Amino acid sequence: MVRINDNYLKLPDSYLFSDIGRKVNAFIKENPDKKVIRLGIGDVTRPLTPTIIKALHEAVDEMGEAATFKGYAPDLGYEFLRKAISDNDYKARGCDIEPDEIFVSDGAKCDCGNIQEIFATDSRVAVCDPVYPVYVDSNVMAGRGGSYDERSEGFTDIIYMPCLEENDFVPQLPKEVPDLIYLCFPNNPTGTVIKKADLQKWVDYANEHGSVIIYDAAYEAYIRTEGVPHSVYECTGAKSCAIELHSFSKNAGFTGLRLGYAVIPKELCRGGVSLHKLWARRHGTKYNGAPYIVQRAGEAVYSPEGQAEIKGLVDYYMRNASYILDGLKDAGFSVSGGVDAPYIWLKTPDGMTSRDFFDHLLKEANVVGTPGSGFGPHGEGYFRLTAFGSYENTVEAVDRIKKLKN
């Protein structure tokens, strides 16, 4: 008789954001007269920019002609996109990343979940706490989580690195040495960033112990503070210990198109084996490439016109972030983030649990956020709001929250 992978049974019944969606939909069904404003899930709301639309249309026309039709994409992605990424995201910042070290995919979420497949099932995994759930859940599915401990609200074999307010929500180097270290900066959910000197310490630590850093840079376009690295490869020695993941979703609004990429330097080896070659083998076996049409749209992001338009999108969302941050501070909330990231991380008032505050905010203000406990044990007592709504809805939501506080 066939057996299931019972590691899946160790997970919560549903993914965090799916659970939130069900609760909100049930509330709307019961209260059809209420205007619910969603600042919970980090999905963008602004339309694709003109340069992106033009590139999509031109690529669609190409697909309608035999001479320019494209079928399966190359395993790593089309050369035109990988070169644009290499030139603009890396070499322009002094990082020596070549096009053939870039693997184009359909988004950073898939890469975050899939990258663990090239590592041994007994690898020890370290994550920030609070943390983007995909890092933990995908490793639990693979058998690296151990058992779930209700007391600590975590998995026994996962190394949790607390991100505390007194440390500006930046984790400390773990005493127990992990094999895989997941880092995300600007951080989801806390919105914090890491200074280059501090990131260098992580790179040095990984090289010293033979660990590998999985560096999620999905929100790097939102960095505005000088001295904050946009890539882990700005640090000396990072090419020998780090894999970097990027997304077109949050900078260019590709959540509905799906496009991202992973960088695995050729010099990154463990046990005498090239991780670049392992990922190339996995990529070629399990993935047929992002659509040509979408990759042409990704290339357009790096054009002068595309860059100007993307800056406008980021500025729009950061205007929302500033309004949330300043408004909640004025109302007396303890808040962080919102300066170099589209996320605002706030302490729940009056000692409320994060899920109680979610229910309170939905019922009394008709505003949706994300309970911090959904991101891990150290997320309890906190709440995440996103800046990805419209400006008008953001203003209305913050004003409603302020009225509750007063």
MIDREN-357516 format. One line per 10 residues: number of its first residue (from 1); for each residue x, y, z of C-alpha. Coordinates in steps of 0.1 Angstrom, whole numbers, plus 5000, padded with zeros to 4 digits. Layout:
# MIDREN-357516
NUM) X/Y/Z | ...
This chain:
# MIDREN-357516
1) 5000/5000/5000 | 5013/5035/4991 | 5025/5056/5020 | 5023/5094/5021 | 5050/5118/5031 | 5039/5122/5067 | 5062/5152/5072 | 5033/5172/5057 | 5011/5162/5086 | 5035/5181/5110
11) 5025/5214/5093 | 4996/5236/5103 | 4964/5227/5085 | 4968/5256/5061 | 4993/5281/5049 | 4992/5314/5069 | 4979/5336/5042 | 4953/5311/5030 | 4939/5310/5065 | 4937/5348/5066
21) 4919/5348/5033 | 4893/5324/5045 | 4886/5345/5076 | 4883/5377/5057 | 4860/5362/5031 | 4838/5348/5058 | 4836/5382/5074 | 4827/5399/5041 | 4800/5373/5035 | 4785/5380/5069
31) 4789/5418/5065 | 4783/5427/5029 | 4778/5464/5037 | 4813/5468/5052 | 4842/5481/5032 | 4872/5459/5041 | 4906/5473/5034 | 4933/5447/5029 | 4968/5455/5042 | 4977/5419/5050
41) 4991/5400/5021 | 5020/5416/5003 | 5004/5416/4969 | 5009/5447/4947 | 4979/5468/4935 | 4994/5492/4909 | 4991/5483/4872 | 5020/5472/4851 | 5039/5502/4837 | 5037/5513/4800
51) 5072/5500/4791 | 5064/5466/4805 | 5031/5465/4787 | 5048/5475/4754 | 5074/5447/4758 | 5046/5422/4765 | 5026/5432/4734 | 5057/5430/4712 | 5066/5396/4726 | 5030/5384/4720
61) 5033/5395/4684 | 5065/5376/4680 | 5048/5345/4692 | 5023/5349/4664 | 5049/5346/4636 | 5067/5314/4626 | 5100/5333/4622 | 5100/5347/4658 | 5080/5320/4677 | 5096/5307/4708
71) 5090/5273/4725 | 5107/5260/4756 | 5130/5285/4772 | 5167/5277/4779 | 5172/5260/4812 | 5189/5290/4829 | 5167/5316/4811 | 5172/5336/4780 | 5206/5352/4776 | 5191/5387/4771
81) 5175/5387/4805 | 5204/5371/4824 | 5228/5396/4809 | 5205/5425/4819 | 5203/5412/4854 | 5241/5406/4856 | 5249/5441/4843 | 5223/5461/4863 | 5218/5442/4896 | 5253/5431/4901
91) 5281/5446/4880 | 5267/5481/4884 | 5272/5475/4922 | 5307/5461/4919 | 5295/5425/4923 | 5312/5400/4899 | 5282/5379/4890 | 5282/5364/4854 | 5250/5357/4834 | 5256/5320/4835
101) 5255/5321/4873 | 5219/5334/4871 | 5189/5310/4870 | 5157/5326/4858 | 5125/5312/4874 | 5088/5320/4879 | 5094/5338/4912 | 5114/5339/4944 | 5087/5320/4964 | 5093/5288/4943
111) 5131/5292/4946 | 5128/5297/4984 | 5109/5265/4987 | 5128/5245/4962 | 5164/5254/4969 | 5166/5230/4999 | 5162/5200/4975 | 5200/5201/4966 | 5210/5197/5003 | 5210/5166/5025
121) 5179/5158/5044 | 5197/5158/5077 | 5210/5194/5071 | 5204/5217/5101 | 5184/5247/5092 | 5185/5281/5109 | 5158/5308/5103 | 5151/5342/5117 | 5122/5343/5141 | 5098/5358/5130
131) 5102/5345/5095 | 5086/5341/5061 | 5068/5308/5065 | 5080/5292/5033 | 5116/5288/5046 | 5103/5266/5075 | 5074/5248/5059 | 5095/5236/5029 | 5122/5222/5051 | 5096/5205/5073
141) 5081/5189/5042 | 5115/5176/5034 | 5119/5160/5068 | 5143/5185/5084 | 5119/5200/5110 | 5117/5173/5136 | 5085/5173/5156 | 5063/5203/5164 | 5067/5215/5200 | 5034/5232/5211
151) 5052/5247/5241 | 5078/5266/5221 | 5055/5269/5190 | 5083/5257/5168 | 5099/5226/5153 | 5125/5208/5174 | 5151/5204/5147 | 5149/5240/5133 | 5173/5265/5148 | 5153/5297/5155
161) 5173/5329/5157 | 5153/5355/5177 | 5149/5389/5161 | 5142/5412/5190 | 5134/5448/5193 | 5165/5455/5214 | 5186/5443/5184 | 5166/5462/5158 | 5151/5429/5148 | 5184/5417/5134
171) 5194/5381/5145 | 5226/5373/5163 | 5250/5347/5150 | 5238/5313/5163 | 5258/5294/5188 | 5246/5261/5174 | 5262/5259/5139 | 5236/5253/5111 | 5242/5240/5076 | 5217/5263/5060
181) 5211/5299/5071 | 5181/5317/5057 | 5184/5355/5058 | 5160/5381/5043 | 5168/5418/5041 | 5150/5441/5038 | 5132/5417/5061 | 5097/5402/5058 | 5079/5406/5081 | 5097/5432/5103
191) 5108/5456/5076 | 5143/5459/5092 | 5176/5460/5072 | 5211/5450/5079 | 5243/5471/5076 | 5270/5459/5054 | 5295/5454/5083 | 5269/5432/5101 | 5262/5412/5069 | 5299/5406/5064
201) 5299/5389/5099 | 5274/5364/5086 | 5294/5358/5054 | 5326/5352/5075 | 5307/5329/5099 | 5293/5308/5070 | 5327/5305/5054 | 5343/5296/5087 | 5318/5268/5094 | 5311/5256/5059
211) 5275/5268/5061 | 5255/5281/5031 | 5235/5313/5033 | 5202/5315/5014 | 5198/5352/5010 | 5163/5364/5000 | 5167/5399/4985 | 5131/5402/4972 | 5127/5437/4986 | 5161/5453/4978
221) 5145/5479/4955 | 5130/5495/4986 | 5163/5503/5003 | 5168/5540/5007 | 5194/5543/5035 | 5230/5547/5025 | 5254/5519/5035 | 5227/5492/5034 | 5237/5464/5010 | 5214/5455/4981
231) 5231/5422/4976 | 5250/5397/4998 | 5277/5397/4971 | 5287/5432/4981 | 5304/5414/5010 | 5339/5399/5006 | 5338/5361/5003 | 5301/5358/4997 | 5305/5340/4964 | 5319/5310/4983
241) 5290/5307/5008 | 5258/5324/4996 | 5229/5318/4972 | 5208/5349/4965 | 5171/5349/4955 | 5154/5378/4937 | 5119/5387/4926 | 5103/5409/4900 | 5070/5409/4920 | 5076/5437/4945
251) 5096/5461/4924 | 5079/5457/4890 | 5045/5444/4900 | 5049/5410/4885 | 5029/5391/4911 | 5005/5381/4883 | 5032/5375/4856 | 5056/5355/4878 | 5093/5361/4873 | 5124/5358/4896
261) 5159/5344/4896 | 5184/5327/4918 | 5221/5334/4918 | 5245/5305/4925 | 5282/5314/4919 | 5302/5287/4902 | 5328/5288/4930 | 5302/5278/4957 | 5310/5242/4965 | 5304/5219/4995
271) 5319/5185/4999 | 5339/5191/4967 | 5306/5194/4947 | 5295/5225/4928 | 5261/5237/4940 | 5257/5255/4907 | 5259/5222/4888 | 5234/5206/4913 | 5209/5234/4908 | 5214/5233/4871
281) 5206/5196/4871 | 5175/5201/4893 | 5164/5231/4872 | 5167/5213/4839 | 5148/5182/4853 | 5119/5199/4870 | 5114/5233/4853 | 5107/5243/4817 | 5114/5280/4821 | 5095/5312/4826
291) 5076/5322/4794 | 5094/5341/4767 | 5068/5368/4769 | 5074/5373/4806 | 5112/5373/4802 | 5110/5400/4776 | 5089/5420/4801 | 5116/5414/4827 | 5143/5427/4803 | 5122/5459/4798
301) 5125/5465/4835 | 5162/5473/4830 | 5157/5498/4802 | 5161/5535/4811 | 5123/5540/4807 | 5116/5509/4827 | 5139/5519/4855 | 5122/5553/4858 | 5088/5537/4859 | 5098/5511/4885
311) 5112/5539/4907 | 5078/5555/4905 | 5061/5523/4916 | 5085/5519/4946 | 5080/5556/4955 | 5042/5551/4954 | 5043/5522/4979 | 5069/5539/5001 | 5046/5569/5003 | 5020/5545/5017
321) 5046/5531/5041 | 5055/5565/5054 | 5019/5573/5060 | 5013/5541/5079 | 5045/5545/5099 | 5039/5582/5108 | 5002/5578/5115 | 5006/5549/5138 | 5035/5566/5157 | 5013/5596/5161
331) 4985/5574/5175 | 5009/5560/5201 | 5017/5526/5186 | 5052/5512/5189 | 5062/5506/5152 | 5092/5498/5131 | 5100/5491/5094 | 5085/5512/5067 | 5118/5531/5059 | 5136/5507/5037
341) 5108/5482/5032 | 5071/5481/5024 | 5063/5464/5057 | 5054/5480/5090 | 5058/5460/5121 | 5038/5472/5151 | 5034/5460/5187 | 4998/5450/5195 | 4982/5473/5220 | 4972/5465/5256
351) 4989/5432/5257 | 4966/5417/5230 | 4977/5385/5212 | 4984/5391/5176 | 4955/5369/5165 | 4931/5388/5189 | 4943/5420/5174 | 4937/5406/5139 | 4901/5398/5149 | 4897/5432/5166
361) 4910/5452/5137 | 4889/5433/5112 | 4857/5435/5133 | 4860/5471/5145 | 4880/5489/5118 | 4874/5465/5089 | 4911/5465/5082 | 4931/5433/5074 | 4967/5428/5086 | 4988/5398/5094
371) 4992/5384/5130 | 5028/5382/5139 | 5024/5348/5155 | 5019/5334/5120 | 5056/5342/5113 | 5069/5323/5143 | 5070/5323/5182 | 5088/5357/5184 | 5062/5373/5162 | 5036/5370/5190
381) 5026/5404/5203 | 5033/5420/5169 | 5013/5427/5137 | 5023/5433/5101 | 5008/5458/5078 | 5018/5462/5041 | 5021/5493/5020 | 5009/5476/4988 | 4974/5490/4989 | 4962/5521/4971
391) 4972/5554/4987 | 4935/5563/4993 | 4928/5530/5010 | 4960/5533/5030 | 4950/5567/5043 | 4915/5555/5052 | 4928/5523/5069 | 4953/5543/5091 | 4927/5568/5100 | 4903/5540/5111
401) 4931/5524/5132 | 4939/5557/5148 | 4902/5562/5158 | 4903/5528/5175 | 4934/5537/5194 | 4919/5570/5206
